[in-house]
Amino acid sequence: MAIGALTTDVAQAAGLLLVGVVFVRGLVSCIDAWRRMRSNQEATVLELERLRASVAREALSFWKRKEQTELSWNGLRKFQVKEVVANENEDGDVTSFHLVPHDERPLPLFRPGQFLTFVLRVPGETRRVIRCYSLSDAPRRDRYRVTIKRVPKGLVSGFFHTQLRAGDIVDARAPAGNFCLDMEEEFPVVLIAGGVGVTPMLSMFNTVAAEQPDREVWFLYAAHTGTAFIHREHIESLVATCPNAHALFVAGSPTAADEAAVGGSLDSGTRIRVGTGRLTGDLLKEILPSTAARTHAFYTCGPPPMMTAIVQALEAWGVSDDRIHYEAFGPASIRKKPAEAKAGGSDEPAVGVEVSFSKSDKTVPWDADAETLLALAQANGIAIECNCLAGNCGTCETAVRDGEFTYVKDPSYDAAPGTCLTCIAVPKTKLTLDA
Ligand SMILES: Cc1cc2nc3c(=O)[nH]c(=O)nc-3n(C[C@H](O)[C@H](O)[C@H](O)COP(=O)(O)OP(=O)(O)OC[C@H]3O[C@@H](n4cnc5c(N)ncnc54)[C@H](O)[C@@H]3O)c2cc1C
């Protein structure tokens, strides 16, 4: 009897234990399911937020592009010089020109890094002269600014510096160029400027400071001496207001004052460093975060030898092509590693074909060493006007009478149908140019 009761108790206890285990398991799986649901919900909310932000970005960029197209213009537009600001550096050879549209209609918001192409009547010149100048400020609807360094014996820079006054009128084409900072994203950027090549970078930094002040920016600026830096104080003031911005100034041929000014740090305090020497790949690796080759985008503009060295160093560091952007103010363009030079496919330049210049009545064999049709023409005493040598300005646009050509790089200037930009073109077949 006692044994029977004990067996019943044990069975009851075991049953209760079983129920308890089942209950606890059920509870645990309920909690798990609830947790999963919550985290799924959070993920869904996050995903929705991301989607909403991306739709908003797309919509904004669509309207910006639409407005840019509507406000842009074909051909030339008249601009009045509103203000002339001399001495933009201590050397006193850089002046800014503020231009307002003569028709008083609003201006398209250009992309930071773009330039204006001026078509000018310069006293003493029988032909119109064409020069490009980068827009050096953040986009505004009422005025544009260009910042010009006077080069020794320079025709147009001299004209701007010595003859253009407030109230004068100049003709310019709409902003152009693909050397632009992507303002739809916020990835970190490294702006590497040499000399007057700083002008598009000023536009980029000013725009970032106004629209994305928290964006990570590294402003690396090389000049011959400390007195040549353009807008140095302004750059420093931008670094002071943007918490993730840094600036490095290096003087290539330092004076005693430059040597004495060396100091500062990019890591802390002012986030401004002053040094001497050159901007090299080793220096970039030393100062930038170790992940920069994968995470940062690089923009460089300056003397061709500096840009060539920088671009090659970035490639060697493993920075992908789509993160390396550069612009040459001419006349030479960047030499990339031979393996990277554009080749292959149906765009491959022709071998052994002839190029005829109809106006000059000359036919010469295509010489691949010439690299471009413009260089071939010049080597054979045929004058074709040119300026940027990079397919940007349209000065070397020449009618093609017969045959096909291809470009060695994408042009920024839209050449008219039936013409080619000889400074970046090579023949694909036997070719006749109207030059
Ligand atoms: C996309 C782009 C953007 C640019 N942005 C800017 C900018 O923001 N700011 C800026 O200052 N510049 C900029 N430039 C450069 C600018 O377009 C001009 O090339 C520059 O101002 C020089 O033009 P110039 O007419 O004064 O000189 P040029 O008369 O063209 O002369 C240039 C140099 O060649 C020398 N030279 C000319 N003829 C001869 C000869 N027969 N024999 C020997 N030497 C000669 C001159 O002494 C001078 O040193 C940009 C260029 C491009 C392509």
PDBQT file of the ligand as one rigid body, heavy atoms in Angstrom, charges set to zero:
ROOT
HETATM    1  C1  LIG A 501      39.835  72.464 -66.823  1.00  0.00    +0.000 C 
HETATM    2  C2  LIG A 501      40.811  73.599 -66.540  1.00  0.00    +0.000 A 
HETATM    3  C3  LIG A 501      40.625  74.375 -65.417  1.00  0.00    +0.000 A 
HETATM    4  C4  LIG A 501      41.519  75.416 -65.148  1.00  0.00    +0.000 A 
HETATM    5  N1  LIG A 501      41.347  76.165 -64.017  1.00  0.00    +0.000 NA
HETATM    6  C5  LIG A 501      42.208  77.152 -63.725  1.00  0.00    +0.000 A 
HETATM    7  C6  LIG A 501      42.029  77.952 -62.549  1.00  0.00    +0.000 A 
HETATM    8  O1  LIG A 501      41.100  77.753 -61.784  1.00  0.00    +0.000 OA
HETATM    9  N2  LIG A 501      42.913  78.951 -62.321  1.00  0.00    +0.000 N 
HETATM   10  C7  LIG A 501      43.980  79.195 -63.157  1.00  0.00    +0.000 A 
HETATM   11  O2  LIG A 501      44.758  80.114 -62.890  1.00  0.00    +0.000 OA
HETATM   12  N3  LIG A 501      44.173  78.439 -64.269  1.00  0.00    +0.000 NA
HETATM   13  C8  LIG A 501      43.313  77.450 -64.582  1.00  0.00    +0.000 A 
HETATM   14  N4  LIG A 501      43.476  76.716 -65.739  1.00  0.00    +0.000 N 
HETATM   15  C9  LIG A 501      44.572  77.070 -66.665  1.00  0.00    +0.000 C 
HETATM   16  C10 LIG A 501      44.099  78.152 -67.642  1.00  0.00    +0.000 C 
HETATM   17  O3  LIG A 501      43.106  77.652 -68.496  1.00  0.00    +0.000 OA
HETATM   18  C11 LIG A 501      45.209  78.707 -68.534  1.00  0.00    +0.000 C 
HETATM   19  O4  LIG A 501      45.839  77.628 -69.173  1.00  0.00    +0.000 OA
HETATM   20  C12 LIG A 501      46.229  79.523 -67.788  1.00  0.00    +0.000 C 
HETATM   21  O5  LIG A 501      45.626  80.638 -67.165  1.00  0.00    +0.000 OA
HETATM   22  C13 LIG A 501      47.314  80.040 -68.737  1.00  0.00    +0.000 C 
HETATM   23  O6  LIG A 501      46.700  80.713 -69.804  1.00  0.00    +0.000 OA
HETATM   24  P1  LIG A 501      47.345  82.051 -70.403  1.00  0.00    +0.000 P 
HETATM   25  O7  LIG A 501      46.573  82.446 -71.585  1.00  0.00    +0.000 OA
HETATM   26  O8  LIG A 501      47.510  83.073 -69.339  1.00  0.00    +0.000 OA
HETATM   27  O9  LIG A 501      48.764  81.561 -70.782  1.00  0.00    +0.000 OA
HETATM   28  P2  LIG A 501      49.261  81.185 -72.268  1.00  0.00    +0.000 P 
HETATM   29  O10 LIG A 501      49.392  82.404 -73.085  1.00  0.00    +0.000 OA
HETATM   30  O11 LIG A 501      48.443  80.084 -72.766  1.00  0.00    +0.000 OA
HETATM   31  O12 LIG A 501      50.708  80.678 -71.903  1.00  0.00    +0.000 OA
HETATM   32  C14 LIG A 501      50.935  79.599 -70.996  1.00  0.00    +0.000 C 
HETATM   33  C15 LIG A 501      52.402  79.495 -70.712  1.00  0.00    +0.000 C 
HETATM   34  O13 LIG A 501      53.084  79.186 -71.900  1.00  0.00    +0.000 OA
HETATM   35  C16 LIG A 501      54.075  80.155 -72.132  1.00  0.00    +0.000 C 
HETATM   36  N5  LIG A 501      54.079  80.425 -73.570  1.00  0.00    +0.000 N 
HETATM   37  C17 LIG A 501      53.032  80.870 -74.319  1.00  0.00    +0.000 A 
HETATM   38  N6  LIG A 501      53.429  81.009 -75.598  1.00  0.00    +0.000 NA
HETATM   39  C18 LIG A 501      54.718  80.650 -75.648  1.00  0.00    +0.000 A 
HETATM   40  C19 LIG A 501      55.701  80.563 -76.671  1.00  0.00    +0.000 A 
HETATM   41  N7  LIG A 501      55.422  80.891 -77.928  1.00  0.00    +0.000 N 
HETATM   42  N8  LIG A 501      56.937  80.133 -76.347  1.00  0.00    +0.000 NA
HETATM   43  C20 LIG A 501      57.234  79.785 -75.072  1.00  0.00    +0.000 A 
HETATM   44  N9  LIG A 501      56.362  79.850 -74.064  1.00  0.00    +0.000 NA
HETATM   45  C21 LIG A 501      55.129  80.266 -74.340  1.00  0.00    +0.000 A 
HETATM   46  C22 LIG A 501      53.671  81.399 -71.366  1.00  0.00    +0.000 C 
HETATM   47  O14 LIG A 501      54.788  82.160 -70.977  1.00  0.00    +0.000 OA
HETATM   48  C23 LIG A 501      53.001  80.794 -70.169  1.00  0.00    +0.000 C 
HETATM   49  O15 LIG A 501      53.925  80.510 -69.167  1.00  0.00    +0.000 OA
HETATM   50  C24 LIG A 501      42.602  75.675 -66.025  1.00  0.00    +0.000 A 
HETATM   51  C25 LIG A 501      42.756  74.892 -67.162  1.00  0.00    +0.000 A 
HETATM   52  C26 LIG A 501      41.864  73.860 -67.416  1.00  0.00    +0.000 A 
HETATM   53  C27 LIG A 501      42.063  73.021 -68.655  1.00  0.00    +0.000 C 
ENDROOT
TORSDOF 0
